Amino acid sequence: MPLVGLPRDMDFEMPAEHRMVRDTIREFAREEIAPIAQELEDDHRFPAEIFTSLADRDVMGVPISQTWGGLGGDQLMYALVTEELGRVSGGVGLSYAAHVSLGAKPIEMFGTDAQKREWLTPLMNGAIGAWALTEPNNGSDAAELDTQAVREGDGYRLTGTKQFITNANVAHSVLVKASTSPEAGHDGMSTFILSPEDEGFEITTVWDKMGLNCSPSCEVRLNDVWVPDDRLLGAEGDGWKQTHRTLDGGRISIAALSTGLARGGYEAAAEYAGEREQFDKPIAEFDAIRDKLVNMYRRIERARLLTHRAACRHDHGDQVTAEAALAKLEASEAAREVAQDAIQVLGGSGYTEDFSPQRFYRDAKLMEIGEGTSEIQRLVIGRHLEL
């Protein structure tokens, strides 16, 4: 029975460059995002100015090569940035992770140099990327696509509907999965680079959600959208293999985001418990509260270790499907449980919008759904274990 591999080394010291980037984004998030995080949620507003500032700090493409305008960092550095954003705003963190992992990285991995110059470089400079896989009738069974791409002249005509597409209404480009050979199943999936300016590309819905409302989730309707051959990413039929490689990195980013959400909830609870007094002493000194905080901290550390291990193995070029699934499963469930405990520590105050744990709780739930549900992660891990 194979086990998830150990890291190649056990050096837990963070490289100096990674610490510098992490600390820079931590300060930015604390000073620029945290004060408006609840307001963004209340207004359901995508904070374009925040992403402009992230571009100014050269982190809109942390794991993207400097050749195309990225930072030239690795998956671990990217995870650190994503965690810091999630620590203050799940919505900002989600749109950021979707932009990098799903909207930008596949162009670098699978695109031609001409595609990278035209479509990837703008994403490094403040434009937003998106990725469209999920459909109304196809969620976990992602290979059974209703969206079709039919050959026409020197291009393709796309028809179909995509659902729950993060960033679609603010995107410069959207990577759309469509079937070019329906009879071929998985091997008939292809990827196309679309612009929201393409004729027939229509945003039909921007959903109001339980949480993460500053990160837009959209329904996209493709009404006979024609694109030229140079919008095909990779070769026909490569879409399923591309999706698997993309999700390995994407799930690590969601694990990092989840770890950040858990940290945000824990820190709010720990601060409150240190200040709130009952029976003439801070409630943190009562065993019931102290034990709860210790358990929250333990869950966060476990989630971070799994996330960083998956990121490091990814950076070594290892196959990380199981590691990424394990990190996402652990971190996403930790985020929800820690946020729930944070609300309990705050009592009635935790149920109000005056304090952040309620927002972290609502944001955390999607982490168990997006980029593969917890049930799918267990399926992936079970297959790895040959169960």
Buried (B, 14 or more C-beta within 10 A) or exposed (E): EEEBEEBEEEEEEBEEEBEEBBEBBBEBBEEBBBEBBBEBBEEBBBBEEBBEBBBEEBBBBBBBBEEBBBBBBBBBBBBBBBBBBBBBBBBBBBBBBBBBBBBBBBBBBBBEEEBBBBBBBBBBBBBBBBBBBBBEEBBEEBBEBBBBBEEEEEBBBBBBBBBBBBBBBBBBBBBBBBBBBEEEEBBBBBBBBBBBEBEBBBBEBBEEBEBBBBBBBBBBBBEEBBBEEBBBBBEBBBBBBBBEBBBBBBBBBBBBBBBBBBBBBBBBBBEBBBEBEEEEEBBBEBEEBBEBBEBBBEBBEBBBBBBBBBBBBBBEEBEBBBBBBBBBBBBBBBBBBBBBBBBBBBEEBBBEEEBBBBBBBBBBBBBBBBBBBBEBBBBBBEEBEEE
